[in-house]
């Protein structure tokens, strides 16, 4: 009877997770820009702002995509804000800008006290603009020619004041392929995307790799200067926009943009650990969710084994039924992971390593929580002090 109970509970847990993931997938599909559908007939000018710090591996490809954008007005521009790069990023941009008057290179200058690097670079870029729309794009984003035009057209059609897009994630190294899909599945199980695009809901999900925002909305809420001390400045800015009554939306853009955030384990570990607690709201929630995911990952291996051993030790119809249910539930979980690997275009074998993947995700969550408690994070050669937060989540 114990084996049957264990198998039944395990089926219930996996079934519940599958339903949540299916719902998230449907929402994601329904809120995606999809393939190009045509830009606005008379699009307003947009200033594309690229904050860059030590991006020599990405900046030339990024600018190649941005200079190839279609359906933008002649007075649109690209502003690259070099944030103290030491790897030749500024020099590479200067060479490209020399032959293209649309590109401007500016220096972020010394980082003022109380500022994070990215908000400062974005703010410096925004102050140089006069266009109706601002578009903040990370240097690791590879843009299809219709990315900005279609984003702008969607914002105008749907009367969106701030639009965030999710590019397709490209995964190269072993650790990227192991950890990032598992982390995104975890987010899919925990977050509810339904209220994100609802103006009446305070819920926010955002991807700071692409932000398109009306100039009026941006400066009305204080822009990046108002979130200068936030490690997750994208979420903080979107929250201010939504609270102020401007319309915010998050849409998918897998066919219009792609990105590879990290190259290797050290960058991935440092990058994800610095703000993982912000993704799921706060430290305790993040740690609890990641630890539960690790337990489920190992449970997918141990529960079928234990129920099978129980059925062998004390054969009965109930024990066999419990073992079969446990095996089927774990097989369904493995199927989800293999399907996720297929979505990310990586070998299916990574879908079978999910127990180790969720263990790594849990380790990252605990690391992020520890950094938050210690009050500091390190990113791209800088160490930032983090503000303590109240129970309401505000500094």
N, C-alpha and C positions, 0 to 999 in steps of 0.2 A: 504493500500500500504506500510506503514511503517513496518508492521509486516512481509510482504512478503520480503521486502528488508533486514530486519534484519535476517530472516531465511536463505535467499540466501547467505548473507555474511558469516553467521555462518557456513553454509555447506562448503563454499569455504575455510574458515580458517581451519576447521577440516580435510577436504580432503587434503589440502596442507601438514598438519602435518603428516597425515597417509602415504602419499607418501614418505615423508622424512624418516619416521621410517622404512617403508618397504624397502627402498633403503639401509639404514644402516644395517638392518637385513640381507639382501642378501650379502652385503659386508662382514659382520661378519661371515656368514656361509662359504663364499668362502675363507676366510683367517683364518681358524681354523685348528689346528693340528688334531682335531677330536680324534678318538680312536687310540691306538698304531698301528703304521704301520711298526715297525722294526727300530732298531737303526743302526748306521753306522757299517760297517763290521769291520773296524779297527779304533775305535774311539780314538781320542787324549785324553790325560789326562785333567781333569777339576778339579778346586778347587772350592768347594761350600762354599761361605762365608755367614754367618748368623749374621747380626748385632742384638744385643739383649739388651734391657733395660727394666727391670721389666717385663719379659715375663714368669713368673713361670706358668701361666695358659696355655701357648702354647708350651713351649720349648721341653718338653718330647715328645709330639705328633709329633712336627715338626721333631725332630731328628729320631724318629722311622720311619717316612716316608723316610727321606734322607738316613738312613743307609740301607734301603731296596731297594735302587735304583739298577736296573739291567743294564747290558750292559755298565758298566763303567770300565776303566782300573784299575789295581791294585794300580797304583800310583796316582789315584785320591784321594782327601781328602775333609774333612769337617772342616772348621775353624769357630768356634763360637767366636765372638768378644763381650765380655761383656762390656757394656757401663755404668759402675757405678751402676749396679742393686742393689737394697736394699730389694728385696723380696725373695732371695734365688735362683735366676736364675743361677748364677755362680756355686753355690754348686750342683745344679741339673745336670748341664752340666758336672761338674767334676766327679760326680758319674758315669754317662753314659760313659764318655771318658775313665774312668779307665778300662773298659772292652772292649773297642773298639779302637785300635790304629789308626783308620782312622780319629778319631775326635781329634781336638786340641782346647783347650780353651786358649784364650789370653785376656788380659785386654786392653781396649782402652786407659786407663790412663786419666789424667786430660784433660779437653776440652780446647784446645788453643783458644786464643782470635780470633774472626772473623770466627770461625767454628760453623756449626750446628752439632748436635750430630750424626745423622745417616751418613752423609758424612765422618765424622772423623772415625767412627767405620769401615765403608767400606774401607776406605783408609788404615787404619792400617792392616786390614785383607789382602788386595791386596798386600801390601808390603811383606807379609810373603809367597807369592806364587812364584812358578817357572813354573807353568803349562801353556800350550798354550791357554787355555780357563779359564775364570773366570765366576762364576755363583753366583749372589747375590740374595738371597732368604730371604724374611722376616720371622720372627719366627712364624707368625700366618698362614703360608701356610701349608696345609696338602697335601703332594705330593704322587701321585700314584707311584708305582714302576717304571713305564716307563717314568716319567716326564722328567728328565734330559737327559736320553739317546735319547728320541725322539726329544727333543728340539735341542740337539747337531746334530742329524742326519739331521733335517730340515735345520739347519744353514749351514751344509756342502753341502747338496744337492742344496740349493738355493743360496749359496755363500753369506750368510748373515754374516756381521761382528758384529752386535749387534741385539739381539733379545729380545723383551719384550713380555711376555705372560699375558693374562687375565684369572685368575682362576675363578671358580664359586664362587659367593658370597653367604655365608650362613647367614641367618638372624634369630636371636633368640628373642630378646625383641620386645615389641610393637613399640618403636621408630625406631629401625632398620628397621622393616618391613614397617613402614609408610614412612620414609624419603628416604632410599637408593634407592628403586625402582623408586620413583618419580625423584630423582636426576639423575639417569641413563637414564630415558626416556628424561629428559630435555637435557642431553648431546647428546643423540641420535638425537634429533630434531635440535640442534644447530651446532654440529660438522659435518664435512664431512670427512669420513674415506677414501675416494677414493685416495686423494693425499698422505696419510701418508706413504704408502709403495713405493711411487714413488721417485726414487733417484733425479729426477729433481725438486721436490717440496720441499720447506722449511717447509711444515706443519709437525707438530709433535703431536702424541698422544702416551702416554706411561703409563705403569703400573709398578711402581717400586717394586712391590712385587716379581717379577721374571725378572731378567735381565741376559742374557747370552751374553758375549762379548769376542772377541779375545783379547788376552793379548797385541798384537801389537797396535790394535786400541785404547785400554783403555789408555795405557801409552802415546801414540802419542798425544792424546788430553788433557793430563794432569790428567786423571782419576778424582776421587772424590776431589782431592786437587784443581782442577780447578773450582769446583762448591761448594767450602767449605761453602760459605755464603748463598747458595740458600735454601729456605724453600721447594721448589719442585726440589730437586737435580736430580731426575730421568729424568725429562723433560729437565733440563739444560744440563745434560750429553748427552742425546740422540740428542739434538740440536747440540752440539759441534761435535759429531760423524758424523752426517749427513752433516753438513757444511764442514767438512774436507774431504768429498768425500768417506767415508766408507759407506757400505750399511747397512741401518737400516730397521727393520720390526717389526710390531706389529701383533701378531696372537692370536687367541682364544685358550684356553686350558681347557675348562670346564670339560672334561672327564679325565683330567690328574692332576688337582689341584683344591683345594677348600680352601676357607679362610673365617674367620669371623673377620672382622677388628675391630669391637667395641663391647663391652659388656655393654650395658646400655646407658642411655641418656647422662650422663656427659662426658664419653669418646667420644661418637659420636659427641656431640656438640663441644668439644674442638678440636677433630681431624679433622673434616670437616671444621670448621671455620678457621683453621690455614692456609689452602692452597686452599680454594675453588676458590679464584680469579685466581689462576694459571691454573685451569682446563679449563676454557673457555677463556684463554688468558690474560685478565686483569680485574681490578675491575669494570670499567664502563660496559663492555660487560657482565660480570657475573651478575651484579645487574640488568641490563636491561632485560636479558634473564629470570632470576628468577622471576622478578616482572611481566613480561609478562605471564609467566607460571601460576603465582598465579591468574592473571586476567582471564586467560582462564579457570582455574579450577573453579572459582566462576561463570564465565560466563556460564559454562555448566549447572549450576543450575538456574541462574537468567534468562537467555535468553529464555528458553522454558516457564518459568512461566510468564514472561512479555508478550511474544507473545500470549500465551494462554489467558491471561487476556484481551489483546487487541481484540482477536477474539470473546471473550464472550461479551465484551463491545460494539463492533461495528462489528457484524457478516457480513462477506462477504467471497466470495470464496478465494480472495487474502489473507485475514487475516488468514483463516483456513489453507491455503497452507503454509503460513509463519510459523504458529505454528507447523505444522507437520514437516516441514523441520528442524526447531530448535530442536524438540524432537529427530528426527532421528540422527542429527549430534551429539547431546549430548549423545545419546545412543551408537553411534559409539565410542566416546571418552571413555565412561565408559567401553566399550568392550575392548579397548586397555589396560586400567588399569587392568581389571580383567585378561586379557591374560598375562600381565606382572607379576601379582601376581602368576599365574600358573607357569610361567617360573622360578620364585624364590621359588616355592614350599611352598608358604604361603597361608593362607586361602583367598578365593576370596573376603571376605568382605573388605579386605584392598584395593582392587581395587575400592571400592565405596567411599573411604575416600579421594579421590584425591584432593578435594578442600583444605582440611586441610593439606594434604601432601605437596602441592605446596606452601601453606602459610608458612609452616615450612622451606621448601627449600629457599624461599625468605628471611626469617628471617636469615637463615644461610649465605646467600650471602651478605646481608647487614652487618651482624656481621663480616664476613671476610673482607669486604671492609673497615669497620671501623678500624679493627686491622691493615690492611695495611696502612691506613692513619695515624694511631697512631704510626706506626713503630715498633710494637712488637707483638709477639705471645707467648703463653705458651703451652708446650707439655711435658708430662711425668715429671713434676716437674721442668722443666727448662723454663726460659723466654729468648727468643731470640730477639735481635734487628734486624730489617729488613732494607735492603738497599733501599734507594729511587731510583726510576727508571725514566729514561728519556722517552720521547714519543716513542722512538724506542724500549723500553722494555728492555734496558740494564742498568746496574748499572752506 
